[in-house]
Amino acid sequence: MRDALREAFNFITFTARLREVERHNNATPQRKESVAEHSWHLALVSWILHSEFEQELGHALDLEKMLKMCLMHDLVEIEAGDPSAWSTQHNTQRSDDKARIEEEVAQRRFSPLPGKLGAEFLDLWHEYEAGTTPEARIVRGVDRLNPALMRYLTGQGWQDVGADAEALDRLQLPRVQVSEALTALYQEIRDASVAQGLLPPAN
């Protein structure tokens, strides 16, 4: 096997392990969601709402770039793990440690990829993490919306993190407010969750 093909195959086998990484929200009432499932759903939601995002922003968005970000943005969690957003929200040290570990994994796993692929993966991952482009900000917003949607759909609620509607707003709104559509969808999920007793109302 050619060296370049070997490197690509090694990376393919590495990425398959994303199925093994569990998130903190449920996929069904009986089991946790895998990061691979989460990434797939982000890509689908971004595709479905792409025209809506373009219309409200008033300019074109690179859908191919957005889909690539959705599919690859959490690959570092195969080795770095998936800490809860609730545990890092107000913990600067924990957030800094997470960023450092994920950067080490990204450099180690993406850099050896053949041809221009390594640079593309690294550039896209850094762009997503920094939120430096409209595409990255939209995908980050969809990424933040998704676990709230799953906690609502599966009836999991937020008891495990002790959150009420006000706390959820503090976590969600900074990211979803990049888009009127995402904000409206989030508010729909929040209000329905409160109505069904899955989320305590704001105090």
FISERO-650704 format. One record per atom (N, C-alpha, C): residue number from 1; atom name; x, y, z negated. Coordinates in pm, whole numbers, plus 50000, padded with zeros to 5 digits. Example, Ala and Ser with C-alpha at 12.3 -4.5 7.8 and 13.67 -1.06 7.14 Angstrom:
2
SITE,1,N,51319,49431,49220
SITE,1,CA,51230,49550,49220
SITE,1,C,51320,49670,49220
SITE,2,N,51285,49775,49292
SITE,2,CA,51367,49894,49286
SITE,2,C,51290,50003,49213
//
This chain:
203
SITE,1,N,50084,49880,50000
SITE,1,CA,50000,50000,50000
SITE,1,C,50088,50125,50000
SITE,2,N,50054,50221,50085
SITE,2,CA,50129,50346,50090
SITE,2,C,50124,50417,49955
SITE,3,N,50232,50493,49925
SITE,3,CA,50240,50560,49794
SITE,3,C,50123,50655,49771
SITE,4,N,50087,50732,49875
SITE,4,CA,49978,50828,49861
SITE,4,C,49846,50757,49834
SITE,5,N,49824,50646,49903
SITE,5,CA,49702,50569,49882
SITE,5,C,49701,50507,49743
SITE,6,N,49817,50462,49697
SITE,6,CA,49828,50406,49563
SITE,6,C,49792,50510,49457
SITE,7,N,49845,50633,49473
SITE,7,CA,49814,50740,49378
SITE,7,C,49664,50770,49378
SITE,8,N,49605,50774,49498
SITE,8,CA,49462,50801,49508
SITE,8,C,49382,50689,49441
SITE,9,N,49422,50564,49465
SITE,9,CA,49351,50451,49406
SITE,9,C,49365,50450,49255
SITE,10,N,49483,50482,49205
SITE,10,CA,49502,50490,49060
SITE,10,C,49408,50593,48998
SITE,11,N,49391,50706,49067
SITE,11,CA,49302,50810,49016
SITE,11,C,49156,50766,49023
SITE,12,N,49121,50695,49130
SITE,12,CA,48985,50644,49144
SITE,12,C,48952,50550,49028
SITE,13,N,49046,50462,48994
SITE,13,CA,49021,50369,48883
SITE,13,C,49013,50444,48751
SITE,14,N,49093,50552,48737
SITE,14,CA,49086,50635,48617
SITE,14,C,48949,50700,48605
SITE,15,N,48898,50759,48714
SITE,15,CA,48771,50831,48709
SITE,15,C,48654,50738,48679
SITE,16,N,48666,50611,48714
SITE,16,CA,48557,50515,48686
SITE,16,C,48530,50505,48536
SITE,17,N,48629,50538,48456
SITE,17,CA,48614,50529,48310
SITE,17,C,48524,50638,48252
SITE,18,N,48484,50735,48335
SITE,18,CA,48395,50840,48286
SITE,18,C,48262,50782,48240
SITE,19,N,48226,50665,48295
SITE,19,CA,48104,50596,48253
SITE,19,C,48110,50554,48105
SITE,20,N,48231,50539,48053
SITE,20,CA,48249,50488,47917
SITE,20,C,48239,50596,47810
SITE,21,N,48249,50723,47850
SITE,21,CA,48251,50834,47754
SITE,21,C,48109,50875,47722
SITE,22,N,48073,50868,47595
SITE,22,CA,47938,50903,47553
SITE,22,C,47927,51050,47515
SITE,23,N,47813,51109,47547
SITE,23,CA,47782,51244,47504
SITE,23,C,47703,51239,47374
SITE,24,N,47671,51356,47320
SITE,24,CA,47601,51362,47191
SITE,24,C,47450,51364,47208
SITE,25,N,47404,51386,47331
SITE,25,CA,47261,51381,47357
SITE,25,C,47224,51246,47419
SITE,26,N,47098,51212,47410
SITE,26,CA,47050,51085,47461
SITE,26,C,47026,51089,47611
SITE,27,N,47036,50970,47673
SITE,27,CA,46994,50951,47812
SITE,27,C,46853,50896,47815
SITE,28,N,46824,50809,47718
SITE,28,CA,46691,50755,47695
SITE,28,C,46670,50755,47544
SITE,29,N,46550,50730,47496
SITE,29,CA,46533,50724,47350
SITE,29,C,46618,50616,47284
SITE,30,N,46668,50520,47364
SITE,30,CA,46742,50407,47307
SITE,30,C,46894,50420,47314
SITE,31,N,46947,50510,47398
SITE,31,CA,47093,50515,47412
SITE,31,C,47141,50655,47446
SITE,32,N,47271,50676,47421
SITE,32,CA,47335,50804,47453
SITE,32,C,47362,50814,47604
SITE,33,N,47373,50936,47650
SITE,33,CA,47407,50963,47789
SITE,33,C,47557,50950,47808
SITE,34,N,47599,50896,47921
SITE,34,CA,47741,50895,47954
SITE,34,C,47778,51026,48024
SITE,35,N,47906,51061,48019
SITE,35,CA,47950,51184,48085
SITE,35,C,47934,51172,48236
SITE,36,N,47947,51051,48289
SITE,36,CA,47928,51031,48433
SITE,36,C,47784,51063,48473
SITE,37,N,47687,51018,48393
SITE,37,CA,47547,51050,48421
SITE,37,C,47524,51201,48416
SITE,38,N,47582,51263,48315
SITE,38,CA,47571,51408,48298
SITE,38,C,47626,51481,48420
SITE,39,N,47744,51441,48467
SITE,39,CA,47807,51509,48580
SITE,39,C,47724,51494,48707
SITE,40,N,47670,51373,48728
SITE,40,CA,47584,51352,48845
SITE,40,C,47462,51444,48839
SITE,41,N,47400,51456,48722
SITE,41,CA,47280,51536,48714
SITE,41,C,47309,51684,48733
SITE,42,N,47424,51731,48685
SITE,42,CA,47463,51871,48710
SITE,42,C,47473,51897,48860
SITE,43,N,47534,51803,48932
SITE,43,CA,47549,51820,49077
SITE,43,C,47413,51827,49144
SITE,44,N,47321,51741,49104
SITE,44,CA,47188,51739,49165
SITE,44,C,47112,51868,49134
SITE,45,N,47116,51912,49009
SITE,45,CA,47046,52036,48970
SITE,45,C,47105,52156,49046
SITE,46,N,47236,52161,49058
SITE,46,CA,47301,52272,49129
SITE,46,C,47260,52274,49276
SITE,47,N,47249,52157,49335
SITE,47,CA,47204,52147,49475
SITE,47,C,47059,52192,49489
SITE,48,N,46973,52141,49401
SITE,48,CA,46831,52174,49408
SITE,48,C,46806,52324,49392
SITE,49,N,46879,52388,49300
SITE,49,CA,46856,52529,49269
SITE,49,C,46947,52624,49346
SITE,50,N,47030,52571,49436
SITE,50,CA,47130,52653,49506
SITE,50,C,47068,52774,49576
SITE,51,N,46962,52752,49651
SITE,51,CA,46898,52864,49722
SITE,51,C,46840,52965,49625
SITE,52,N,46785,52917,49514
SITE,52,CA,46731,53007,49411
SITE,52,C,46842,53095,49355
SITE,53,N,46958,53035,49327
SITE,53,CA,47071,53111,49274
SITE,53,C,47116,53216,49375
SITE,54,N,47127,53178,49502
SITE,54,CA,47170,53273,49605
SITE,54,C,47071,53388,49618
SITE,55,N,46944,53358,49612
SITE,55,CA,46842,53462,49627
SITE,55,C,46849,53563,49514
SITE,56,N,46864,53516,49391
SITE,56,CA,46865,53610,49280
SITE,56,C,46997,53686,49269
SITE,57,N,47108,53626,49314
SITE,57,CA,47236,53696,49309
SITE,57,C,47258,53786,49430
SITE,58,N,47188,53758,49539
SITE,58,CA,47197,53842,49657
SITE,58,C,47318,53815,49744
SITE,59,N,47381,53701,49728
SITE,59,CA,47494,53665,49814
SITE,59,C,47510,53514,49819
SITE,60,N,47588,53466,49916
SITE,60,CA,47608,53323,49935
SITE,60,C,47691,53264,49821
SITE,61,N,47663,53138,49790
SITE,61,CA,47741,53062,49694
SITE,61,C,47792,52937,49763
SITE,62,N,47917,52902,49737
SITE,62,CA,47980,52786,49799
SITE,62,C,47929,52659,49732
SITE,63,N,47830,52595,49794
SITE,63,CA,47769,52477,49734
SITE,63,C,47869,52362,49723
SITE,64,N,47953,52345,49824
SITE,64,CA,48053,52238,49818
SITE,64,C,48142,52254,49695
SITE,65,N,48187,52375,49672
SITE,65,CA,48270,52401,49554
SITE,65,C,48192,52371,49426
SITE,66,N,48067,52412,49420
SITE,66,CA,47986,52389,49300
SITE,66,C,47969,52240,49273
SITE,67,N,47942,52163,49378
SITE,67,CA,47924,52018,49360
SITE,67,C,48053,51953,49314
SITE,68,N,48165,51997,49371
SITE,68,CA,48295,51942,49329
SITE,68,C,48320,51974,49181
SITE,69,N,48291,52096,49140
SITE,69,CA,48308,52132,48999
SITE,69,C,48223,52044,48909
SITE,70,N,48097,52024,48949
SITE,70,CA,48007,51940,48869
SITE,70,C,48065,51799,48851
SITE,71,N,48117,51744,48958
SITE,71,CA,48163,51606,48956
SITE,71,C,48295,51588,48882
SITE,72,N,48379,51691,48879
SITE,72,CA,48513,51672,48823
SITE,72,C,48539,51746,48693
SITE,73,N,48451,51838,48651
SITE,73,CA,48486,51929,48542
SITE,73,C,48508,51858,48408
SITE,74,N,48447,51740,48389
SITE,74,CA,48461,51669,48262
SITE,74,C,48552,51546,48271
SITE,75,N,48626,51529,48381
SITE,75,CA,48713,51412,48393
SITE,75,C,48817,51408,48281
SITE,76,N,48859,51524,48233
SITE,76,CA,48959,51525,48125
SITE,76,C,48906,51459,47998
SITE,77,N,48774,51450,47985
SITE,77,CA,48717,51391,47865
SITE,77,C,48737,51240,47856
SITE,78,N,48780,51178,47965
SITE,78,CA,48815,51036,47960
SITE,78,C,48922,51013,47855
SITE,79,N,49015,51106,47846
SITE,79,CA,49123,51095,47747
SITE,79,C,49107,51192,47631
SITE,80,N,49046,51307,47656
SITE,80,CA,49035,51409,47552
SITE,80,C,48911,51390,47465
SITE,81,N,48814,51311,47512
SITE,81,CA,48689,51296,47439
SITE,81,C,48592,51410,47466
SITE,82,N,48472,51398,47413
SITE,82,CA,48367,51496,47436
SITE,82,C,48318,51553,47303
SITE,83,N,48389,51650,47247
SITE,83,CA,48343,51709,47121
SITE,83,C,48212,51784,47139
SITE,84,N,48131,51783,47037
SITE,84,CA,48002,51852,47043
SITE,84,C,48022,52003,47054
SITE,85,N,47942,52066,47139
SITE,85,CA,47946,52212,47148
SITE,85,C,47913,52276,47015
SITE,86,N,47834,52208,46933
SITE,86,CA,47797,52261,46802
SITE,86,C,47916,52262,46707
SITE,87,N,48011,52169,46725
SITE,87,CA,48126,52162,46634
SITE,87,C,48234,52263,46669
SITE,88,N,48236,52311,46793
SITE,88,CA,48340,52406,46835
SITE,88,C,48289,52548,46847
SITE,89,N,48157,52567,46833
SITE,89,CA,48097,52698,46860
SITE,89,C,48159,52809,46777
SITE,90,N,48179,52787,46647
SITE,90,CA,48231,52892,46559
SITE,90,C,48365,52853,46495
SITE,91,N,48428,52749,46548
SITE,91,CA,48554,52701,46493
SITE,91,C,48665,52730,46593
SITE,92,N,48734,52842,46575
SITE,92,CA,48835,52886,46671
SITE,92,C,48948,52785,46683
SITE,93,N,48993,52730,46570
SITE,93,CA,49103,52635,46572
SITE,93,C,49065,52510,46650
SITE,94,N,48946,52459,46624
SITE,94,CA,48901,52339,46695
SITE,94,C,48885,52366,46843
SITE,95,N,48836,52484,46878
SITE,95,CA,48820,52521,47018
SITE,95,C,48956,52533,47087
SITE,96,N,49053,52593,47018
SITE,96,CA,49188,52605,47074
SITE,96,C,49253,52469,47093
SITE,97,N,49235,52380,46997
SITE,97,CA,49290,52244,47008
SITE,97,C,49228,52171,47126
SITE,98,N,49098,52185,47143
SITE,98,CA,49028,52121,47255
SITE,98,C,49085,52171,47387
SITE,99,N,49102,52303,47400
SITE,99,CA,49155,52361,47524
SITE,99,C,49296,52311,47553
SITE,100,N,49379,52303,47450
SITE,100,CA,49517,52258,47469
SITE,100,C,49522,52112,47514
SITE,101,N,49446,52027,47449
SITE,101,CA,49447,51885,47482
SITE,101,C,49393,51862,47623
SITE,102,N,49287,51932,47658
SITE,102,CA,49229,51915,47790
SITE,102,C,49323,51965,47899
SITE,103,N,49396,52072,47872
SITE,103,CA,49494,52122,47970
SITE,103,C,49605,52019,47992
SITE,104,N,49650,51955,47885
SITE,104,CA,49753,51852,47897
SITE,104,C,49704,51736,47982
SITE,105,N,49580,51694,47960
SITE,105,CA,49524,51584,48039
SITE,105,C,49510,51626,48185
SITE,106,N,49462,51746,48210
SITE,106,CA,49445,51794,48348
SITE,106,C,49577,51796,48422
SITE,107,N,49681,51846,48359
SITE,107,CA,49811,51850,48424
SITE,107,C,49863,51709,48452
SITE,108,N,49846,51621,48356
SITE,108,CA,49898,51484,48370
SITE,108,C,49823,51404,48475
SITE,109,N,49691,51423,48482
SITE,109,CA,49610,51340,48571
SITE,109,C,49591,51400,48710
SITE,110,N,49583,51532,48720
SITE,110,CA,49555,51594,48850
SITE,110,C,49682,51621,48931
SITE,111,N,49789,51661,48865
SITE,111,CA,49910,51700,48937
SITE,111,C,49967,51593,49030
SITE,112,N,49965,51463,48992
SITE,112,CA,50025,51361,49079
SITE,112,C,49943,51326,49203
SITE,113,N,49823,51380,49218
SITE,113,CA,49740,51343,49331
SITE,113,C,49807,51381,49463
SITE,114,N,49789,51300,49566
SITE,114,CA,49863,51321,49692
SITE,114,C,49818,51443,49769
SITE,115,N,49910,51495,49850
SITE,115,CA,49879,51608,49939
SITE,115,C,49833,51730,49862
SITE,116,N,49729,51793,49912
SITE,116,CA,49675,51914,49849
SITE,116,C,49571,51884,49742
SITE,117,N,49542,51756,49721
SITE,117,CA,49435,51718,49631
SITE,117,C,49464,51758,49486
SITE,118,N,49589,51740,49444
SITE,118,CA,49625,51775,49306
SITE,118,C,49602,51922,49277
SITE,119,N,49649,52008,49367
SITE,119,CA,49630,52152,49348
SITE,119,C,49482,52189,49352
SITE,120,N,49405,52123,49439
SITE,120,CA,49262,52152,49447
SITE,120,C,49192,52117,49316
SITE,121,N,49223,51999,49261
SITE,121,CA,49160,51959,49135
SITE,121,C,49197,52055,49022
SITE,122,N,49327,52087,49013
SITE,122,CA,49370,52177,48906
SITE,122,C,49307,52315,48921
SITE,123,N,49307,52368,49042
SITE,123,CA,49251,52502,49065
SITE,123,C,49101,52505,49032
SITE,124,N,49029,52402,49076
SITE,124,CA,48886,52399,49048
SITE,124,C,48858,52385,48899
SITE,125,N,48938,52303,48832
SITE,125,CA,48917,52284,48689
SITE,125,C,48945,52413,48612
SITE,126,N,49054,52482,48646
SITE,126,CA,49086,52609,48581
SITE,126,C,48979,52715,48612
SITE,127,N,48932,52717,48736
SITE,127,CA,48827,52812,48774
SITE,127,C,48700,52789,48693
SITE,128,N,48664,52663,48677
SITE,128,CA,48545,52629,48598
SITE,128,C,48565,52671,48452
SITE,129,N,48677,52634,48393
SITE,129,CA,48701,52662,48252
SITE,129,C,48700,52812,48224
SITE,130,N,48757,52889,48315
SITE,130,CA,48766,53034,48295
SITE,130,C,48637,53106,48333
SITE,131,N,48554,53043,48415
SITE,131,CA,48432,53109,48461
SITE,131,C,48461,53235,48540
SITE,132,N,48561,53227,48628
SITE,132,CA,48609,53347,48697
SITE,132,C,48534,53379,48825
SITE,133,N,48448,53289,48871
SITE,133,CA,48375,53310,48996
SITE,133,C,48225,53289,48972
SITE,134,N,48140,53342,49062
SITE,134,CA,47996,53318,49047
SITE,134,C,47964,53168,49046
SITE,135,N,48032,53091,49131
SITE,135,CA,48007,52947,49135
SITE,135,C,48037,52882,49000
SITE,136,N,48150,52918,48942
SITE,136,CA,48188,52860,48813
SITE,136,C,48090,52901,48704
SITE,137,N,48047,53026,48705
SITE,137,CA,47954,53072,48601
SITE,137,C,47819,53002,48612
SITE,138,N,47773,52981,48735
SITE,138,CA,47646,52911,48755
SITE,138,C,47658,52766,48708
SITE,139,N,47765,52697,48747
SITE,139,CA,47782,52557,48706
SITE,139,C,47795,52547,48554
SITE,140,N,47865,52642,48492
SITE,140,CA,47875,52642,48346
SITE,140,C,47737,52662,48282
SITE,141,N,47653,52742,48346
SITE,141,CA,47517,52760,48296
SITE,141,C,47434,52633,48307
SITE,142,N,47445,52565,48421
SITE,142,CA,47374,52439,48439
SITE,142,C,47426,52336,48339
SITE,143,N,47556,52337,48316
SITE,143,CA,47618,52245,48221
SITE,143,C,47563,52265,48080
SITE,144,N,47538,52388,48042
SITE,144,CA,47485,52417,47910
SITE,144,C,47335,52385,47901
SITE,145,N,47262,52403,48012
SITE,145,CA,47120,52373,48013
SITE,145,C,47093,52223,47998
SITE,146,N,47176,52141,48059
SITE,146,CA,47149,51998,48071
SITE,146,C,47127,51926,47939
SITE,147,N,47213,51943,47836
SITE,147,CA,47189,51869,47713
SITE,147,C,47060,51911,47642
SITE,148,N,47022,52038,47654
SITE,148,CA,46894,52081,47595
SITE,148,C,46779,52010,47666
SITE,149,N,46788,51999,47798
SITE,149,CA,46686,51927,47874
SITE,149,C,46675,51783,47828
SITE,150,N,46789,51715,47811
SITE,150,CA,46787,51574,47773
SITE,150,C,46738,51553,47630
SITE,151,N,46773,51644,47540
SITE,151,CA,46723,51632,47403
SITE,151,C,46571,51648,47401
SITE,152,N,46519,51731,47489
SITE,152,CA,46374,51749,47499
SITE,152,C,46309,51627,47564
SITE,153,N,46361,51583,47679
SITE,153,CA,46298,51474,47755
SITE,153,C,46297,51343,47679
SITE,154,N,46402,51318,47599
SITE,154,CA,46411,51190,47528
SITE,154,C,46350,51195,47389
SITE,155,N,46304,51315,47347
SITE,155,CA,46248,51328,47213
SITE,155,C,46352,51328,47103
SITE,156,N,46478,51345,47140
SITE,156,CA,46586,51342,47040
SITE,156,C,46579,51461,46946
SITE,157,N,46549,51578,47001
SITE,157,CA,46547,51699,46920
SITE,157,C,46685,51741,46875
SITE,158,N,46688,51825,46772
SITE,158,CA,46813,51885,46726
SITE,158,C,46838,51863,46576
SITE,159,N,46770,51765,46518
SITE,159,CA,46787,51742,46375
SITE,159,C,46930,51704,46340
SITE,160,N,46999,51633,46431
SITE,160,CA,47134,51585,46401
SITE,160,C,47234,51699,46389
SITE,161,N,47203,51816,46447
SITE,161,CA,47293,51931,46437
SITE,161,C,47234,52041,46350
SITE,162,N,47115,52018,46295
SITE,162,CA,47055,52115,46205
SITE,162,C,47022,52249,46268
SITE,163,N,46985,52247,46397
SITE,163,CA,46960,52373,46468
SITE,163,C,46812,52406,46472
SITE,164,N,46783,52537,46469
SITE,164,CA,46649,52585,46498
SITE,164,C,46654,52664,46628
SITE,165,N,46542,52723,46668
SITE,165,CA,46535,52793,46796
SITE,165,C,46633,52910,46803
SITE,166,N,46654,52978,46692
SITE,166,CA,46748,53091,46690
SITE,166,C,46891,53043,46713
SITE,167,N,46929,52934,46646
SITE,167,CA,47064,52880,46664
SITE,167,C,47083,52829,46806
SITE,168,N,46979,52769,46862
SITE,168,CA,46989,52720,46999
SITE,168,C,47006,52836,47097
SITE,169,N,46935,52945,47074
SITE,169,CA,46953,53063,47158
SITE,169,C,47097,53113,47155
SITE,170,N,47156,53115,47036
SITE,170,CA,47295,53164,47024
SITE,170,C,47391,53079,47104
SITE,171,N,47366,52949,47109
SITE,171,CA,47453,52860,47185
SITE,171,C,47426,52868,47334
SITE,172,N,47299,52871,47371
SITE,172,CA,47262,52857,47512
SITE,172,C,47269,52987,47592
SITE,173,N,47216,53094,47536
SITE,173,CA,47195,53215,47615
SITE,173,C,47322,53275,47676
SITE,174,N,47436,53274,47606
SITE,174,CA,47555,53333,47669
SITE,174,C,47592,53272,47804
SITE,175,N,47556,53145,47825
SITE,175,CA,47587,53081,47953
SITE,175,C,47470,53084,48051
SITE,176,N,47349,53054,48002
SITE,176,CA,47238,53043,48098
SITE,176,C,47193,53179,48148
SITE,177,N,47225,53287,48077
SITE,177,CA,47180,53419,48121
SITE,177,C,47252,53470,48245
SITE,178,N,47345,53392,48300
SITE,178,CA,47404,53430,48429
SITE,178,C,47302,53419,48541
SITE,179,N,47189,53354,48515
SITE,179,CA,47087,53332,48617
SITE,179,C,46949,53348,48556
SITE,180,N,46863,53421,48626
SITE,180,CA,46724,53434,48581
SITE,180,C,46654,53298,48581
SITE,181,N,46684,53217,48682
SITE,181,CA,46620,53085,48691
SITE,181,C,46662,52996,48575
SITE,182,N,46791,52992,48546
SITE,182,CA,46839,52910,48435
SITE,182,C,46782,52958,48302
SITE,183,N,46774,53090,48286
SITE,183,CA,46719,53145,48162
SITE,183,C,46573,53106,48147
SITE,184,N,46496,53115,48255
SITE,184,CA,46355,53079,48250
SITE,184,C,46338,52930,48219
SITE,185,N,46420,52846,48280
SITE,185,CA,46412,52702,48255
SITE,185,C,46449,52670,48110
SITE,186,N,46554,52736,48060
SITE,186,CA,46593,52715,47921
SITE,186,C,46480,52755,47827
SITE,187,N,46420,52871,47850
SITE,187,CA,46312,52917,47762
SITE,187,C,46194,52821,47765
SITE,188,N,46166,52763,47882
SITE,188,CA,46060,52663,47894
SITE,188,C,46091,52541,47808
SITE,189,N,46215,52494,47815
SITE,189,CA,46258,52378,47735
SITE,189,C,46251,52411,47586
SITE,190,N,46304,52527,47547
SITE,190,CA,46303,52567,47406
SITE,190,C,46162,52576,47351
SITE,191,N,46074,52644,47423
SITE,191,CA,45938,52664,47373
SITE,191,C,45861,52532,47366
SITE,192,N,45880,52446,47466
SITE,192,CA,45813,52316,47464
SITE,192,C,45866,52229,47350
SITE,193,N,45995,52241,47322
SITE,193,CA,46055,52164,47212
SITE,193,C,46000,52210,47078
SITE,194,N,45984,52340,47062
SITE,194,CA,45925,52393,46938
SITE,194,C,45780,52345,46926
SITE,195,N,45705,52353,47036
SITE,195,CA,45564,52314,47033
SITE,195,C,45546,52167,46997
SITE,196,N,45642,52083,47037
SITE,196,CA,45632,51939,47011
SITE,196,C,45698,51899,46880
SITE,197,N,45749,51995,46804
SITE,197,CA,45809,51965,46675
SITE,197,C,45950,51907,46683
SITE,198,N,46013,51920,46800
SITE,198,CA,46151,51869,46816
SITE,198,C,46254,51972,46772
SITE,199,N,46214,52098,46765
SITE,199,CA,46303,52208,46731
SITE,199,C,46230,52303,46638
SITE,200,N,46284,52327,46518
SITE,200,CA,46218,52423,46428
SITE,200,C,46217,52562,46489
SITE,201,N,46111,52638,46469
SITE,201,CA,46107,52776,46523
SITE,201,C,46210,52862,46451
SITE,202,N,46240,52977,46512
SITE,202,CA,46333,53071,46452
SITE,202,C,46278,53121,46320
SITE,203,N,46368,53139,46223
SITE,203,CA,46326,53189,46090
SITE,203,C,46297,53339,46096
//
